[in-house]
Amino acid sequence: MEPGEGIQTELKIQYRHCRTHEELRACQAIERAVWNDPILEVPFTLYVVVVETGGQMIGAFEGGRMLGFTFAVAGLRGKEPYIHSHMTAVLAEARNRGIGRGLKLFQRDDALARGIDRVEWTFDPLEIKNAYFNLMRLGAVVRRFLPNCYGITGSPLHAGLPTDRLVAEWDLRGERTERCLRNQAPVDTFSARAERIALPKSIGELKQNDPAAALQIQSRVREEFQQWLDRGYAAVALEINGDTAQYVLEPGDAA
């Protein structure tokens, strides 16, 4: 597939690059609808710069209407190019239709067509559904933790908590990714040295209803992630057991 081509899914959602001012304005409108935070809002001019400098503005369309988008910038780690995916957003009314995964798979195809084998992005360790998607549906792993990455914001989604972030590393040609593309789990078993970090599956509700309790859990989760990642472990999976979610971390040679 050529990087500029659209792809069709069984949901009749079309994924394609956004290039016109009208399409980029539609991305901005979705960003506002999802985050509702003027302080964090990406300037329209930056969207234009991304299109012109090797980044990605990818939209998901149905009947000509944009339902979601992915915004990514070109990056360089050492001498190796990669894509840093800063933002993926889907309108609330269009969620749970596989659109987020469709955007990421188009992003993968486009990166591979350009000779890029790696995509990274940050995500909140307290957002369980997002974490499951990243680790179990895409096959990403986590080796880095960024405490209070963006500072305290006014976004309702952040609930006044520090913006701790995990860094997802997506090896586009890796076996974990290939397994996920076949709708398999990214790994069958874990080693005897695997460690786990547990938190309530309902932490999202707790963030909104009891921020003080959520802050206590966040502080513990931060400490545990920093402890194990500093020892060379990587988060490779997320398990859901009843009301508890558990990150599974493996030592580097087993990740």
C-alpha positions in Angstrom: 0.0 0.0 0.0 1.3 3.4 -0.9 1.5 5.8 2.2 -1.0 8.2 0.6 -3.7 5.7 -0.1 -6.8 5.2 1.9 -7.7 1.8 3.4 -11.2 0.5 3.9 -12.4 -1.6 6.8 -15.5 -3.7 7.3 -16.9 -0.8 9.3 -16.7 1.4 6.1 -14.2 3.7 7.9 -11.6 5.2 5.6 -8.2 6.2 6.8 -6.1 8.7 5.0 -3.6 11.5 5.4 -5.0 15.0 6.2 -3.4 17.7 4.1 -5.9 20.5 3.5 -6.7 23.3 5.9 -10.2 22.1 6.2 -9.1 18.6 7.3 -6.6 20.0 9.8 -9.3 22.2 11.2 -11.5 19.1 11.6 -8.6 17.5 13.6 -8.5 20.6 15.8 -12.2 20.4 16.4 -12.0 16.8 17.5 -9.1 17.6 19.8 -11.2 20.3 21.5 -14.2 18.0 21.8 -12.0 15.3 23.5 -9.6 17.3 25.7 -11.4 20.6 26.2 -8.3 22.3 27.5 -7.2 25.5 25.8 -3.8 25.4 27.6 -3.0 22.0 26.0 -4.5 22.7 22.6 -2.1 22.2 19.7 -1.9 25.3 17.5 -3.3 24.9 14.0 0.0 26.2 12.6 1.8 23.2 14.2 -0.5 20.8 12.4 0.5 22.5 9.2 4.2 22.2 10.1 3.8 18.5 10.9 2.4 17.9 7.4 5.3 19.7 5.8 8.1 18.2 7.9 7.6 14.4 7.7 5.1 13.9 10.5 1.7 12.3 10.2 -1.8 13.8 10.3 -4.1 10.8 9.8 -7.9 11.0 9.8 -10.6 8.4 10.1 -13.6 9.3 7.9 -17.1 7.9 7.5 -19.2 9.4 4.7 -16.9 12.3 4.5 -17.1 13.2 8.2 -14.0 12.9 10.3 -14.5 10.7 13.4 -10.9 10.6 14.7 -7.3 11.4 14.0 -3.7 10.7 14.9 -1.1 13.4 15.1 2.6 12.4 15.1 5.9 14.1 14.6 9.1 12.8 13.0 11.8 12.0 15.6 15.4 11.0 15.8 16.9 8.9 18.6 20.6 8.8 18.2 20.9 8.2 14.4 17.7 6.2 14.1 14.5 7.9 12.8 11.2 7.1 14.5 7.7 8.4 14.7 6.5 10.0 18.0 2.7 9.8 18.1 1.7 12.7 20.2 -2.1 12.4 20.0 -4.8 10.0 19.0 -8.5 11.0 19.5 -11.8 9.6 18.6 -15.2 11.3 19.1 -17.1 9.8 22.0 -20.0 8.8 19.8 -17.7 6.8 17.5 -15.7 4.9 20.2 -15.7 1.1 20.6 -15.8 0.6 16.8 -12.1 -0.2 16.3 -11.3 3.2 14.9 -8.4 3.8 17.3 -6.8 0.6 16.2 -7.5 1.4 12.5 -5.7 4.7 12.9 -2.6 3.0 14.5 -2.5 0.3 11.8 -2.6 2.9 9.1 0.2 4.8 11.0 2.2 1.6 11.0 1.8 0.9 7.3 2.8 4.5 6.5 5.9 4.4 8.7 7.0 1.1 7.2 6.5 2.4 3.7 9.0 5.2 4.6 11.6 2.8 6.1 10.7 3.6 9.8 10.4 0.6 12.1 9.5 2.3 15.4 6.7 4.4 16.8 6.6 5.8 20.4 3.9 7.6 22.4 3.1 8.4 26.0 0.1 7.3 28.0 -1.3 7.6 31.5 -0.6 4.4 33.6 -3.9 4.9 35.3 -5.9 4.7 32.1 -6.5 0.9 32.1 -8.4 0.7 28.8 -5.8 2.6 27.0 -3.0 0.6 28.6 -4.7 -2.7 27.5 -5.0 -1.4 24.0 -1.3 -0.4 23.8 0.2 -3.5 25.3 -2.3 -6.2 24.3 -3.9 -5.0 21.1 -0.9 -3.4 19.5 2.1 -5.2 21.1 3.9 -2.2 22.5 6.2 -2.5 25.5 7.2 0.1 28.2 10.8 0.8 29.3 10.5 4.4 30.4 8.5 6.4 32.9 8.1 10.2 32.8 6.8 11.7 36.1 4.4 14.6 35.8 5.4 14.8 32.1 3.2 17.8 31.2 2.8 19.4 34.6 -0.6 19.9 36.3 -3.2 20.9 33.7 -6.8 22.1 33.7 -8.0 19.2 31.6 -11.0 17.4 33.1 -9.4 14.1 31.9 -6.4 14.7 34.2 -8.6 15.5 37.2 -5.9 17.7 38.7 -3.4 14.9 39.2 0.2 14.9 38.1 0.5 13.9 34.5 2.6 10.8 34.9 3.3 9.0 31.7 4.6 5.7 30.4 6.4 5.6 27.1 5.0 3.0 24.7 7.6 1.6 22.3 6.1 -0.1 19.3 8.4 -2.3 17.2 6.5 -2.3 13.9 8.2 -5.5 12.7 8.5 -7.3 16.0 7.0 -10.6 16.9 4.7 -9.1 19.5 3.3 -6.8 16.9 2.9 -9.6 14.3 1.0 -11.7 16.9 -1.4 -8.8 17.6 -2.0 -8.3 13.9 -3.1 -12.0 13.9 -5.5 -11.2 16.8 -3.3 -13.3 19.2 -2.0 -12.2 22.6 1.5 -10.6 22.3 3.0 -13.3 24.5 1.8 -16.8 25.6 3.5 -17.1 29.0 5.6 -15.1 31.5 8.9 -16.0 33.0 9.3 -17.0 36.7 11.0 -13.6 37.2 8.0 -11.6 36.1 6.8 -8.8 38.5 3.4 -7.2 38.7 2.0 -3.7 39.5 -1.6 -3.8 40.6 -4.2 -1.1 40.7 -8.1 -0.9 40.7 -9.7 -1.4 37.4 -12.1 1.4 38.4 -9.2 4.0 38.9 -10.7 6.1 36.1 -13.9 6.6 38.2 -11.8 7.2 41.3 -9.9 10.0 39.5 -13.2 11.9 39.0 -14.9 11.0 42.3 -12.1 10.8 44.8 -9.0 12.6 43.5 -7.2 12.2 46.9 -7.5 8.4 46.9 -6.5 8.4 43.2 -3.4 10.4 44.0 -2.4 7.9 46.7 -2.7 5.1 44.2 -0.9 7.1 41.5 2.0 7.8 43.9 2.4 4.1 44.7 2.2 3.1 41.0 4.8 5.7 40.1 7.2 4.4 42.8 6.8 0.8 41.7 7.3 1.6 38.0 10.4 3.6 38.7 11.8 0.8 40.9 11.3 -2.0 38.3 12.1 0.0 35.2 15.3 1.3 36.8 16.3 -2.4 37.3 15.9 -3.0 33.6 12.4 -4.5 33.6 9.9 -3.7 30.9 6.1 -3.7 31.0 4.9 -6.3 28.5 1.3 -7.0 29.3 -1.8 -6.0 31.3 -3.9 -8.6 33.0 -7.5 -8.0 34.2 -8.6 -10.1 37.1 -12.0 -9.1 38.5 -11.8 -5.6 39.8 -8.0 -5.5 39.6 -5.7 -4.7 36.7 -2.1 -5.8 36.8 0.8 -4.6 34.7 3.2 -7.5 34.0 6.9 -6.6 33.9 9.7 -8.8 32.6 13.4 -8.4 33.0 15.1 -7.0 29.9 16.3 -10.3 28.5 12.8 -11.8 28.6 10.8 -8.7 27.5 
